[in-house]
Amino acid sequence: MIRVLVVEDSATVRQCLREALTDRHGFEIVGEAVDGAQAVELCRRLRPDVITMDVVLPVMSGLDATERIMAAQPTPILVVCSASRQELFTTYDALAAGAVDVLEKPRGDASDDTWAARLRTAVKVVSRIKVVTRHRPAAAGAAPVAPAARVRHPPRHLVAIGASTGGPGAIVTLLRGVPAGFMVPLLYVQHLSTNESFAQAFTGWLAEQTGHDVRYARGGESLQSVAGKVVMAPPDRHLTVRGGHLHLNAGPPRHSCRPSVDVLFESVAAEVGAGATGVLLTGMGRDGAEGLLAMRRAGAHTYAQDQASCVVYGMPKEAVTLHAAVEVLPPDQIAASLTGKVGWRALS
């Protein structure tokens, strides 16, 4: 049995959660909380395997509850939220604070037919994640970004980044350490929900948190035109580099992922070679490890996130096992190393 603590102030949604997480499916609801303060206390007392967490709660918000739980009693948390823009921003704050996945609440349309099954799958996956203590983060908002100093290292023209579970927190830390004036494209694959509202909110949230220009690739942009910007693979599309331009495609998933980090990294290895830098952050599975190895073999400088700072040490561990990473560091140190190695010459 997977022991679940349900945190939700809506009686209707709590009933949906109860009906989905029944004994016959291998779940036991060990407690229910209707506000964040109750959630913190019940987590301490009941020690559940998984928490389903609403983010908009009375007394104490779901974000505050997540921060307190991850600091005192680390427990895998699945955020279950609505798709309003403000609620999604808070949801990504919760992911950055240590929650490991997100699922939209029932919408009252045909998608509800599969909602219970999707919830059960998400809870099972989350229950297998070994979470670690997370100190309460600093207040939301972009940290000041200092202008970049020019360096004398050989110039590199592109940074490719991949992440999955735990990625929102890791990428915020990394990008906050990348200074203004870093006129190199940063191409980023993050495994996210294919829900359009979730996806659109993520770029806005990431821009607000880091002060960088963050956007989804449209396909066809030249690398010169996205220098100094963070460009993400859109949901359900692979992002590649070819002929000095960005391309999108709906090719077969890799490691059950589309977008795939491997697909991006392999295209960067072939197109840019030693002019690129690769970064593989926290995530479940092995997507990105072989691609990072291809980048290293092509002469790129490569990084993997270290185990201590990962929410899930899966993808980076695979990269380390393959000797794909030149350096293994936490995200803030990756940023410091990256900005010391990458030159500021414009793409040509």
C-alpha positions, 0 to 999 in steps of 0.5 A: 500500500502507498500511504497518501496524505491528501491536502485539499480544501475543496470537498468536491476535489477531495472526494475525487481524490478519495475515489481514485486512491482506493485500497483496491488500487493499492493506496491508503489515504492516511489523512486529509488536511484542509489547510497548510498548517494541518498538512504540516502537522499531519505529515509530521505525525503520520509520515505518509509515503506521498502528499497530494498538495493543493497550493491555494489553501487557507491559514497557510498556503500550499507553497508555505506548507511544501517549504516547511515539510521539505525542510523538516520532514522531506516527503514526496509531494505531488501538486494537484492544482487548477490551470489559472495563471497565478495558481500555476506560478505558485505551483512552480514555486512549490516545485522549486521548493521541493515538490516533485511533480504536478497534475491538473485538477479535474476540469469537468470535461472529457479529460476527466475520464482518464484523470483518476488513472493519471493521478494513480500513475503520478502518485506511484511514480512520485512514491519511488522518488527519494527526496532530501531535506530542502532549506526554505528558499529565498523570497521569489523574484529575480536576483540581481544579475551582474554584467558579464566580464569578458574572459580570454578563454576560447569562445563557445557559442551555445549552451544546451541544458536538459532537466526533468524531475526537480528541474524548475528549482535547478534551472532557477539556481543556474540561471540566477548565476548567469550574468546579464550580457551573456550573449550566447543562446541557452537552449533548454529541454525540460520534461513538462506536462503537455497541458498548454496552460502549464507550459505557457505559465512556465516560461513566464515564471522562469523569466520572473524568477531569473530576470532572463528572456525566456521563450519557447522555440518557434522553429526556424530562428537563427542562433544569432537571433536568440543569443542571450536568450533562454529558448525552450523546447515546446511541449511534445516537440523535439528541439534540434540545431541544424544549419545555424537554425533551430528546428522543431519536429514530432519525431518518435519519443526517446526514453518515452520523452518528447521533447528529449534531451538526447535529441537536442544534445546529439544535434548540438554535438553534430552542429556545434561540436567544440563550440558548445557546452552541455549541462544535464540537471536533475531528473528521473531516467536516463534521457540526456546521458548519451547525448551529453557523451556525444557532446563530450566526444565532439569536444564540448565542455560538459557538466552533470549536476551532483547527487547532493543537490539533485531532487532525483539523481537519475539522468545525471548519474547515468551521465557520470556512469558513462563518463559523459561529464567533464565536471560534476557540480551543483547548479550554482557552481555550474553557473560560476564555472560556465560563465568563467569558461564561455567567451562572449564572441557573437555567433557568426 
